[in-house]
Amino acid sequence: MTINLQLENANEDFIKAIKSMAKVAQVKVKINQTQPKHPSKELLKAIDEVRRGEVLECKDIKEFKKAMEQ
């Protein structure tokens, strides 16, 4: 049987404890550590523009194209 378990904010001590319990139970453990992704500068800039109200609202693509031509 295979079980996937996702843990957030697990520190090294917790990981060691999981590995120790797995060893006692003769269970294979595979740990993939990932770092949280940070938003790009472009995304942060776009969010800032939305918050300041610097956005163009269009009801459809035709309206958007017309606004872009002006």
C-alpha positions in Angstrom: 0.0 0.0 0.0 1.2 3.5 -0.8 0.1 6.6 1.1 1.0 10.2 0.1 1.2 12.5 3.0 1.7 16.3 2.6 3.0 18.2 5.6 3.5 22.0 5.8 5.9 23.8 8.1 7.5 20.6 9.2 10.9 21.2 10.8 13.9 19.0 10.7 13.1 17.4 14.2 9.7 16.4 13.0 11.2 14.9 9.8 13.7 12.9 11.9 10.8 11.6 14.1 8.8 10.5 11.1 11.9 8.7 9.7 12.5 7.0 13.0 8.9 5.8 13.3 9.1 4.5 9.7 12.3 2.6 10.5 10.7 0.9 13.5 7.7 -0.1 11.5 9.9 -1.2 8.6 8.2 1.3 6.2 10.0 3.0 3.3 9.8 6.8 3.5 10.4 9.1 0.6 10.6 12.8 1.5 10.4 15.6 -1.2 11.1 19.0 0.3 9.8 22.0 -1.7 10.3 25.6 -1.0 7.3 28.0 -1.2 7.2 29.9 -4.5 7.4 33.7 -4.3 5.4 35.8 -6.7 7.3 37.4 -9.6 8.0 41.1 -9.6 5.6 41.4 -12.6 2.8 39.8 -10.7 3.4 42.0 -7.6 3.3 45.1 -9.9 0.0 43.9 -11.5 -1.5 43.3 -8.1 -0.4 46.8 -7.0 -2.0 48.3 -10.2 -5.3 46.6 -9.5 -5.3 47.8 -5.9 -4.8 51.4 -7.1 -7.6 51.0 -9.6 -5.2 51.3 -12.6 -7.1 48.7 -14.6 -9.1 48.6 -17.8 -12.5 46.9 -17.5 -14.1 45.6 -20.6 -17.3 43.5 -21.1 -15.8 41.5 -24.0 -12.9 41.2 -26.3 -14.3 43.6 -28.9 -14.5 46.3 -26.3 -10.9 45.5 -25.2 -9.6 45.7 -28.8 -11.3 49.0 -29.4 -9.8 50.4 -26.2 -6.4 49.3 -27.2 -6.6 51.0 -30.6 -7.3 54.4 -29.0 
